[in-house]
């Protein structure tokens, strides 16, 4: 029998994988940078605005992945519902973007470890964390899911404890400064650099939410995906927005915004200000665990995307191979090797390179999200054209097609803002040639006839027969 992926992930795994894949560097480290640039009011506002955009995105990708649960996810949707070349570009963009994200997580973990062991080169920590992640991904998908379940659980408990601590400090129950209240929310700190800074920070915030769509890639290895995927999407999104907007707001209320940056995150600072000495150290340990967990999920996303690309003729065939345990070993090895390249960035400047990486990844995410939203706009037309019915879908997105169209326009506006700002223009100038390369190679492969259409007939037939079974 041909080796294939195993449906070893349960509903609880799916929920925590989505949370664990999202809550990492973007929240624990990048949030400090975002507050510093956008202010105590502008920072949370940026997370809220992008959170609404992510809601529209998740509803659309949830509708498509419930209909067609495949590990190719949005690259398969883009290739099937829009055009194979577009799917090629989206898929390779996701893989490259995810690989860059692995680098950011490794660098972030090394930055935390250097606070404990300043005498050890951060390259060592990149290697140690990376090797551990590689081994975890090479066991079984169930082992990966179980590890992510507990890693994500630690994150959730810690963030809740952090938010409770912050609230108690704000009202004066704990801490040496008495009730802090809204004293840090002043006209000078609320939006010190104006609304334009909030718009530019939103680019980095987009990258912070990267990983929430992991749940749809995991659909290809999940038990009963038609039930578990919609359930995960409906619950996980609101939890993540609460954690992001809530905790970033608390940091802005408790910690003066000029004291928060990439290397001195606000989470450990809040515990220190609360007089919980071990809490600051514990928070750094949790952040380290969180970064490793997030990198673990990103390796999962990237390897499954590369595997799907290979199986659809959009990447070398070797990366589509799956062993007897249901693990795409070649795809994992290549993905992790690209992640290790980030070690070189430590020789330049860890804090500056960290911001560069998230800026570039943030721009690349625009294409991924644009692909998801455009695919959703086209999906229902494709479904009806091929004999299916929208009313037979087991999960339907709200506000269609208004929501995805508004989100598409918003993404275009963000891209224009990136291109016109001196602070983010370099990532735009790097991102555009990369996209041109994806589309160019994709068009060449398409003309050569190398692309293989994904298998969708059984899911389309199930949609068509849904009404027949109800009427019988």
KOLMI-434989 format. One record per residue (C-alpha): residue number from 1; x, y, z; residue in one letter. Coordinates in Angstrom, 3 decimals. Layout:
BEGIN
NUM, X, Y, Z, a;
...
END
This chain:
BEGIN
1, 0.000, 0.000, 0.000, x;
2, 1.251, 3.501, -0.841, x;
3, 2.514, 5.414, 2.186, x;
4, 0.278, 8.352, 3.043, x;
5, -0.448, 10.822, 5.822, x;
6, -2.107, 9.438, 8.958, x;
7, -5.212, 11.027, 10.456, x;
8, -3.727, 10.959, 13.941, x;
9, -4.806, 14.414, 15.190, x;
10, -7.837, 14.732, 17.436, x;
11, -10.064, 17.757, 18.060, x;
12, -8.105, 18.821, 21.168, x;
13, -4.862, 18.612, 19.199, x;
14, -6.316, 20.758, 16.426, x;
15, -7.425, 23.502, 18.831, x;
16, -4.070, 23.702, 20.561, x;
17, -2.038, 23.429, 17.354, x;
18, -3.739, 26.563, 16.057, x;
19, -3.100, 28.412, 19.329, x;
20, 0.444, 27.090, 19.675, x;
21, 1.307, 27.888, 16.063, x;
22, 0.271, 31.512, 16.504, x;
23, 1.327, 32.498, 20.016, x;
24, 5.087, 32.853, 19.842, x;
25, 7.590, 35.444, 18.713, x;
26, 4.892, 37.702, 17.280, x;
27, 3.271, 38.123, 20.678, x;
28, 6.066, 37.731, 23.224, x;
29, 8.808, 39.680, 21.441, x;
30, 7.358, 41.599, 18.487, x;
31, 4.604, 43.122, 20.641, x;
32, 7.265, 45.102, 22.523, x;
33, 8.547, 46.578, 19.272, x;
34, 4.985, 47.354, 18.123, x;
35, 4.089, 49.192, 21.351, x;
36, 7.338, 51.141, 21.218, x;
37, 6.567, 52.344, 17.680, x;
38, 2.755, 52.744, 17.750, x;
39, 2.216, 53.641, 21.423, x;
40, 0.132, 52.191, 24.228, x;
41, -3.103, 52.825, 22.351, x;
42, -1.844, 52.336, 18.810, x;
43, -0.304, 48.942, 19.574, x;
44, -3.523, 47.237, 20.729, x;
45, -5.442, 49.013, 17.945, x;
46, -3.124, 47.479, 15.325, x;
47, -3.665, 44.001, 16.793, x;
48, -7.441, 44.533, 16.850, x;
49, -7.629, 45.769, 13.248, x;
50, -5.592, 42.854, 11.924, x;
51, -7.602, 40.547, 14.190, x;
52, -10.803, 41.519, 12.356, x;
53, -9.061, 40.903, 9.051, x;
54, -7.969, 37.477, 10.294, x;
55, -11.579, 36.691, 11.233, x;
56, -12.679, 37.247, 7.615, x;
57, -9.718, 35.195, 6.458, x;
58, -10.425, 32.274, 8.788, x;
59, -14.082, 32.107, 7.864, x;
60, -13.145, 31.783, 4.206, x;
61, -10.349, 29.261, 4.586, x;
62, -12.530, 27.337, 7.046, x;
63, -15.310, 27.045, 4.477, x;
64, -12.905, 25.754, 1.827, x;
65, -10.954, 23.379, 4.072, x;
66, -14.141, 21.849, 5.469, x;
67, -15.236, 21.144, 1.887, x;
68, -11.771, 19.926, 0.805, x;
69, -9.640, 18.838, 3.828, x;
70, -6.141, 18.569, 2.393, x;
71, -2.637, 19.310, 3.660, x;
72, -2.124, 21.475, 0.569, x;
73, -4.725, 23.846, 2.019, x;
74, -4.561, 27.348, 0.565, x;
75, -2.077, 26.582, -2.211, x;
76, -4.384, 23.784, -3.385, x;
77, -7.396, 26.121, -3.133, x;
78, -5.598, 28.886, -5.046, x;
79, -4.544, 26.469, -7.783, x;
80, -7.960, 24.829, -8.086, x;
81, -10.337, 27.773, -7.680, x;
82, -8.236, 30.583, -9.268, x;
83, -5.405, 29.217, -11.479, x;
84, -2.626, 26.594, -11.139, x;
85, 0.077, 29.262, -11.563, x;
86, -1.470, 31.297, -8.757, x;
87, -1.491, 28.196, -6.561, x;
88, 2.177, 27.604, -7.397, x;
89, 3.059, 31.160, -6.322, x;
90, 1.009, 30.982, -3.120, x;
91, 2.433, 27.589, -2.155, x;
92, 6.071, 28.507, -2.651, x;
93, 5.501, 31.837, -0.940, x;
94, 4.052, 30.007, 2.085, x;
95, 7.014, 27.663, 2.211, x;
96, 9.616, 30.421, 1.944, x;
97, 7.712, 32.591, 4.422, x;
98, 7.401, 29.754, 6.919, x;
99, 11.094, 28.918, 6.567, x;
100, 11.972, 32.545, 7.324, x;
101, 9.664, 32.357, 10.340, x;
102, 11.596, 29.358, 11.648, x;
103, 14.660, 31.563, 11.537, x;
104, 12.928, 34.302, 13.507, x;
105, 11.820, 31.798, 16.169, x;
106, 15.337, 30.373, 16.495, x;
107, 16.873, 33.834, 16.741, x;
108, 14.209, 34.825, 19.293, x;
109, 14.951, 31.724, 21.383, x;
110, 18.671, 32.452, 21.266, x;
111, 18.016, 36.032, 22.425, x;
112, 16.137, 34.723, 25.469, x;
113, 18.793, 32.105, 26.297, x;
114, 21.522, 34.742, 26.096, x;
115, 19.855, 36.538, 29.000, x;
116, 20.462, 33.434, 31.136, x;
117, 23.852, 32.492, 29.676, x;
118, 25.469, 35.644, 28.266, x;
119, 28.813, 33.901, 27.773, x;
120, 27.481, 31.324, 25.289, x;
121, 27.282, 32.197, 21.613, x;
122, 23.629, 32.468, 20.480, x;
123, 24.463, 30.236, 17.492, x;
124, 24.724, 27.331, 19.936, x;
125, 21.193, 27.903, 21.163, x;
126, 19.869, 28.131, 17.602, x;
127, 21.366, 24.707, 16.898, x;
128, 20.126, 23.100, 20.139, x;
129, 16.549, 24.359, 19.745, x;
130, 16.505, 23.562, 16.033, x;
131, 17.711, 19.972, 16.448, x;
132, 15.067, 19.333, 19.112, x;
133, 12.334, 20.637, 16.800, x;
134, 13.631, 18.527, 13.922, x;
135, 13.535, 15.326, 15.982, x;
136, 10.022, 16.050, 17.230, x;
137, 8.729, 16.472, 13.673, x;
138, 10.336, 13.209, 12.532, x;
139, 8.504, 10.914, 14.997, x;
140, 4.760, 10.745, 14.198, x;
141, 2.052, 13.348, 13.635, x;
142, 0.353, 12.174, 16.841, x;
143, 3.542, 12.837, 18.812, x;
144, 3.754, 16.276, 17.243, x;
145, 0.105, 16.976, 18.090, x;
146, 0.509, 15.783, 21.675, x;
147, 3.626, 17.908, 22.196, x;
148, 1.879, 20.975, 20.780, x;
149, -1.146, 20.321, 22.978, x;
150, 0.930, 20.598, 26.142, x;
151, 3.229, 23.355, 24.891, x;
152, 0.231, 25.459, 23.902, x;
153, -1.417, 24.696, 27.231, x;
154, 1.591, 26.176, 29.040, x;
155, 1.311, 29.317, 26.895, x;
156, -2.386, 29.731, 27.588, x;
157, -2.028, 29.284, 31.356, x;
158, 0.903, 31.709, 31.439, x;
159, -0.856, 34.404, 29.423, x;
160, -3.936, 34.133, 31.639, x;
161, -1.725, 34.429, 34.739, x;
162, 0.032, 37.406, 33.147, x;
163, -3.267, 39.156, 32.385, x;
164, -4.554, 38.578, 35.934, x;
165, -1.285, 39.923, 37.371, x;
166, -1.484, 42.994, 35.142, x;
167, -5.093, 43.714, 36.096, x;
168, -4.248, 43.402, 39.807, x;
169, -1.394, 45.899, 39.316, x;
170, -3.637, 48.314, 37.441, x;
171, -6.149, 48.385, 40.313, x;
172, -3.388, 48.457, 42.964, x;
173, -3.854, 45.066, 44.641, x;
174, -0.226, 44.089, 44.040, x;
175, 2.951, 45.994, 43.144, x;
176, 4.836, 48.769, 44.936, x;
177, 3.468, 51.669, 42.859, x;
178, -0.102, 51.440, 44.069, x;
179, -3.000, 51.692, 41.604, x;
180, -1.482, 52.359, 38.161, x;
181, -4.824, 52.862, 36.475, x;
182, -4.525, 54.689, 33.171, x;
183, -1.541, 56.816, 34.199, x;
184, 0.601, 55.479, 31.336, x;
185, -2.087, 56.392, 28.803, x;
186, -1.186, 60.000, 28.113, x;
187, -1.434, 62.209, 25.031, x;
188, 2.294, 61.673, 24.524, x;
189, 2.208, 57.870, 24.792, x;
190, -1.161, 56.880, 23.305, x;
191, -0.135, 57.307, 19.640, x;
192, 3.206, 59.146, 19.794, x;
193, 3.913, 58.741, 16.084, x;
194, 0.351, 59.138, 14.815, x;
195, -2.054, 56.859, 12.973, x;
196, 0.492, 56.292, 10.187, x;
197, 2.729, 54.446, 12.651, x;
198, -0.218, 52.208, 13.542, x;
199, -0.656, 51.397, 9.846, x;
200, 3.026, 50.514, 9.473, x;
201, 3.050, 48.464, 12.676, x;
202, 0.091, 46.521, 11.284, x;
203, 2.506, 44.983, 8.777, x;
204, 4.437, 43.337, 11.599, x;
205, 1.208, 42.439, 13.362, x;
206, 0.126, 40.499, 10.267, x;
207, 3.171, 38.320, 10.752, x;
208, 2.275, 37.960, 14.432, x;
209, -0.978, 36.248, 13.458, x;
210, 0.791, 33.954, 11.001, x;
211, 0.056, 30.368, 12.063, x;
212, -3.619, 30.754, 12.926, x;
213, -4.342, 29.114, 9.559, x;
214, -2.298, 26.042, 10.609, x;
215, -5.553, 24.406, 11.572, x;
216, -6.524, 24.096, 7.905, x;
217, -3.223, 22.477, 6.896, x;
218, -3.695, 20.010, 9.755, x;
219, -7.100, 19.106, 8.279, x;
220, -5.359, 16.542, 6.075, x;
221, -4.205, 14.628, 9.177, x;
222, -7.229, 15.156, 11.432, x;
223, -9.937, 12.722, 12.458, x;
224, -13.369, 13.695, 11.085, x;
225, -12.196, 17.021, 9.584, x;
226, -15.696, 18.109, 8.499, x;
227, -16.640, 18.359, 12.185, x;
228, -13.353, 19.195, 13.907, x;
229, -12.052, 21.897, 11.539, x;
230, -15.104, 24.226, 11.815, x;
231, -15.162, 23.690, 15.573, x;
232, -11.499, 24.650, 15.901, x;
233, -11.848, 27.711, 13.683, x;
234, -14.858, 29.053, 15.580, x;
235, -13.230, 28.727, 19.009, x;
236, -9.530, 29.330, 18.397, x;
237, -9.824, 32.665, 16.632, x;
238, -11.585, 34.466, 19.493, x;
239, -9.166, 33.059, 22.054, x;
240, -6.174, 34.274, 20.092, x;
241, -7.580, 37.782, 19.602, x;
242, -8.345, 37.949, 23.330, x;
243, -4.799, 36.914, 24.193, x;
244, -3.207, 39.332, 21.724, x;
245, -5.316, 42.447, 22.210, x;
246, -5.834, 41.843, 25.937, x;
247, -2.228, 41.213, 26.895, x;
248, -0.810, 43.973, 24.661, x;
249, -3.278, 46.430, 26.216, x;
250, -2.163, 45.405, 29.711, x;
251, 1.507, 45.868, 28.795, x;
252, 0.716, 49.396, 27.595, x;
253, -1.140, 50.195, 30.806, x;
254, 1.512, 48.833, 33.170, x;
255, 4.886, 49.362, 31.432, x;
256, 5.912, 52.820, 30.098, x;
257, 6.052, 52.352, 26.333, x;
258, 9.608, 53.687, 26.053, x;
259, 10.767, 50.845, 28.309, x;
260, 9.464, 48.144, 25.954, x;
261, 11.450, 46.968, 22.949, x;
262, 12.499, 43.771, 21.199, x;
263, 15.155, 42.650, 23.666, x;
264, 13.260, 43.710, 26.821, x;
265, 9.743, 42.359, 26.360, x;
266, 6.893, 43.672, 28.452, x;
267, 5.785, 40.284, 29.765, x;
268, 8.796, 39.668, 31.982, x;
269, 8.765, 43.380, 32.877, x;
270, 5.233, 43.230, 34.254, x;
271, 6.101, 40.360, 36.613, x;
272, 9.235, 42.216, 37.750, x;
273, 7.218, 45.401, 38.428, x;
274, 4.706, 43.308, 40.368, x;
275, 7.482, 42.279, 42.758, x;
276, 7.348, 38.666, 41.597, x;
277, 11.070, 38.157, 41.088, x;
278, 10.882, 34.547, 39.987, x;
279, 7.940, 35.465, 37.769, x;
280, 10.153, 37.431, 35.381, x;
281, 12.566, 34.503, 35.100, x;
282, 9.688, 32.056, 34.737, x;
283, 8.182, 34.233, 32.011, x;
284, 11.392, 34.114, 30.031, x;
285, 11.441, 30.317, 30.354, x;
286, 7.855, 30.155, 29.138, x;
287, 8.664, 32.498, 26.245, x;
288, 11.543, 30.205, 25.304, x;
289, 9.230, 27.180, 25.381, x;
290, 6.698, 29.149, 23.379, x;
291, 9.213, 30.087, 20.698, x;
292, 10.287, 26.461, 20.332, x;
293, 6.634, 25.407, 20.160, x;
294, 5.848, 28.015, 17.529, x;
295, 8.853, 26.977, 15.452, x;
296, 7.661, 23.388, 15.770, x;
297, 4.310, 24.336, 14.250, x;
298, 5.959, 26.370, 11.496, x;
299, 8.101, 23.371, 10.498, x;
300, 4.890, 21.359, 10.328, x;
301, 3.185, 23.981, 8.126, x;
302, 6.138, 24.369, 5.774, x;
303, 6.885, 20.663, 5.375, x;
304, 3.249, 19.792, 4.579, x;
305, 3.060, 22.664, 2.111, x;
306, 6.244, 21.517, 0.351, x;
307, 4.938, 17.939, 0.313, x;
308, 1.643, 19.073, -1.284, x;
309, 3.513, 21.161, -3.859, x;
310, 5.546, 18.105, -4.848, x;
311, 2.468, 15.888, -5.086, x;
312, 0.809, 18.420, -7.413, x;
313, 3.843, 18.679, -9.677, x;
314, 4.896, 22.097, -8.376, x;
315, 8.079, 20.935, -6.612, x;
316, 10.588, 18.077, -7.096, x;
317, 8.892, 14.685, -6.587, x;
318, 11.290, 13.637, -3.831, x;
319, 9.676, 16.101, -1.413, x;
320, 6.297, 14.412, -1.844, x;
321, 7.541, 11.123, -0.379, x;
322, 6.000, 9.918, 2.897, x;
323, 7.419, 7.151, 5.089, x;
324, 5.507, 4.297, 6.716, x;
325, 4.765, 6.417, 9.811, x;
326, 3.048, 9.071, 7.667, x;
327, 5.926, 11.572, 7.895, x;
328, 7.162, 13.556, 4.830, x;
329, 10.831, 13.227, 5.822, x;
330, 12.488, 14.887, 2.764, x;
331, 10.183, 17.923, 3.050, x;
332, 10.937, 18.263, 6.770, x;
333, 14.713, 17.996, 6.257, x;
334, 14.812, 20.669, 3.554, x;
335, 12.532, 22.978, 5.528, x;
336, 14.612, 22.697, 8.683, x;
337, 17.877, 23.181, 6.798, x;
338, 16.584, 26.505, 5.465, x;
339, 15.594, 27.462, 9.004, x;
340, 19.139, 26.806, 10.194, x;
341, 20.479, 29.382, 7.749, x;
342, 19.080, 32.008, 10.109, x;
343, 21.954, 31.183, 12.444, x;
344, 24.126, 33.346, 10.198, x;
345, 22.030, 36.389, 11.093, x;
346, 23.387, 36.271, 14.652, x;
347, 26.762, 37.377, 13.341, x;
348, 25.190, 40.640, 12.159, x;
349, 22.866, 41.922, 14.902, x;
350, 20.228, 39.699, 16.522, x;
351, 17.788, 42.469, 17.485, x;
352, 17.946, 44.312, 14.133, x;
353, 17.860, 41.120, 12.054, x;
354, 14.868, 39.965, 14.077, x;
355, 12.920, 43.044, 12.945, x;
356, 14.134, 42.553, 9.348, x;
357, 12.927, 38.955, 9.331, x;
358, 9.439, 39.758, 10.587, x;
359, 9.129, 42.655, 8.141, x;
360, 10.023, 40.469, 5.166, x;
361, 7.815, 37.648, 6.422, x;
362, 5.033, 40.158, 7.039, x;
363, 5.093, 41.287, 3.416, x;
364, 5.189, 37.696, 2.140, x;
365, 2.159, 36.963, 4.284, x;
366, 0.240, 39.531, 2.218, x;
367, 0.422, 37.229, -0.814, x;
368, -0.614, 34.208, 1.244, x;
369, -3.625, 35.974, 2.718, x;
370, -4.472, 37.600, -0.610, x;
371, -4.453, 34.110, -2.124, x;
372, -6.754, 32.737, 0.565, x;
373, -9.265, 35.580, 0.223, x;
374, -9.283, 35.566, -3.582, x;
375, -9.673, 31.770, -3.570, x;
376, -12.682, 32.120, -1.301, x;
377, -14.272, 34.711, -3.594, x;
378, -13.849, 32.269, -6.500, x;
379, -14.704, 29.089, -4.553, x;
380, -18.490, 29.302, -4.515, x;
381, -18.613, 30.108, -8.239, x;
382, -16.373, 27.095, -8.897, x;
383, -18.578, 24.885, -6.717, x;
384, -21.803, 25.819, -8.526, x;
385, -20.132, 25.552, -11.941, x;
386, -19.102, 21.963, -11.134, x;
387, -22.551, 20.868, -9.974, x;
388, -22.229, 21.502, -6.244, x;
389, -24.483, 23.638, -4.074, x;
390, -23.564, 26.328, -1.572, x;
391, -26.455, 25.400, 0.704, x;
392, -24.965, 21.890, 1.072, x;
393, -21.685, 23.168, 2.547, x;
394, -21.201, 21.936, 6.105, x;
395, -19.576, 25.221, 7.104, x;
396, -20.441, 28.543, 5.472, x;
397, -18.578, 31.816, 6.015, x;
398, -20.532, 34.865, 7.127, x;
399, -20.807, 38.105, 5.126, x;
400, -19.839, 36.548, 1.787, x;
401, -18.701, 38.093, -0.568, x;
402, -18.533, 41.478, 1.220, x;
403, -16.063, 40.354, 3.922, x;
404, -13.387, 38.854, 1.650, x;
405, -13.608, 41.758, -0.814, x;
406, -13.158, 44.339, 1.971, x;
407, -10.246, 42.321, 3.332, x;
408, -8.637, 42.172, -0.124, x;
409, -8.872, 45.963, -0.457, x;
410, -7.361, 46.360, 3.014, x;
411, -4.409, 44.130, 2.110, x;
412, -3.769, 46.190, -1.016, x;
413, -3.786, 49.351, 1.115, x;
414, -1.240, 47.825, 3.489, x;
415, 0.982, 46.881, 0.541, x;
416, 0.847, 50.488, -0.714, x;
417, 1.740, 51.739, 2.781, x;
418, 4.730, 49.385, 2.841, x;
419, 5.925, 50.643, -0.533, x;
420, 5.727, 54.312, 0.464, x;
421, 7.306, 54.134, 3.914, x;
422, 11.109, 54.373, 4.255, x;
423, 10.932, 52.035, 7.272, x;
424, 9.326, 49.144, 5.363, x;
425, 10.207, 49.844, 1.744, x;
426, 13.181, 47.462, 1.809, x;
427, 10.901, 44.473, 2.544, x;
428, 8.620, 45.590, -0.289, x;
429, 11.579, 45.813, -2.664, x;
430, 12.640, 42.302, -1.657, x;
431, 9.116, 40.874, -1.721, x;
432, 8.098, 42.060, -5.204, x;
433, 10.998, 40.333, -7.043, x;
434, 10.333, 37.168, -5.031, x;
435, 6.686, 37.179, -6.118, x;
436, 7.697, 37.823, -9.738, x;
437, 10.006, 34.823, -9.482, x;
438, 7.232, 32.585, -8.117, x;
439, 4.833, 33.539, -10.897, x;
440, 7.514, 33.315, -13.588, x;
441, 8.658, 29.807, -12.653, x;
442, 5.044, 28.752, -12.086, x;
443, 4.012, 29.893, -15.564, x;
444, 6.975, 28.034, -17.084, x;
445, 6.032, 24.819, -15.228, x;
446, 2.385, 25.211, -16.219, x;
447, 3.259, 25.591, -19.905, x;
448, 5.414, 22.456, -19.694, x;
449, 2.366, 20.562, -18.413, x;
450, 4.043, 19.481, -15.172, x;
451, 1.229, 20.457, -12.796, x;
452, -1.066, 17.716, -11.517, x;
453, -4.659, 18.696, -10.576, x;
454, -5.495, 17.854, -6.930, x;
455, -8.003, 15.092, -6.233, x;
456, -11.337, 16.588, -5.231, x;
457, -13.998, 14.396, -6.876, x;
458, -15.018, 12.509, -3.723, x;
459, -15.608, 15.754, -1.832, x;
460, -17.571, 17.300, -4.684, x;
461, -19.707, 14.161, -4.950, x;
462, -20.319, 14.260, -1.201, x;
463, -21.558, 17.845, -1.534, x;
464, -23.859, 16.934, -4.429, x;
465, -25.223, 13.844, -2.660, x;
466, -25.856, 15.772, 0.581, x;
467, -29.158, 17.125, -0.762, x;
468, -30.103, 13.757, -2.236, x;
469, -29.636, 12.035, 1.128, x;
470, -31.709, 14.707, 2.871, x;
471, -34.558, 14.360, 0.346, x;
472, -34.585, 10.540, 0.440, x;
END
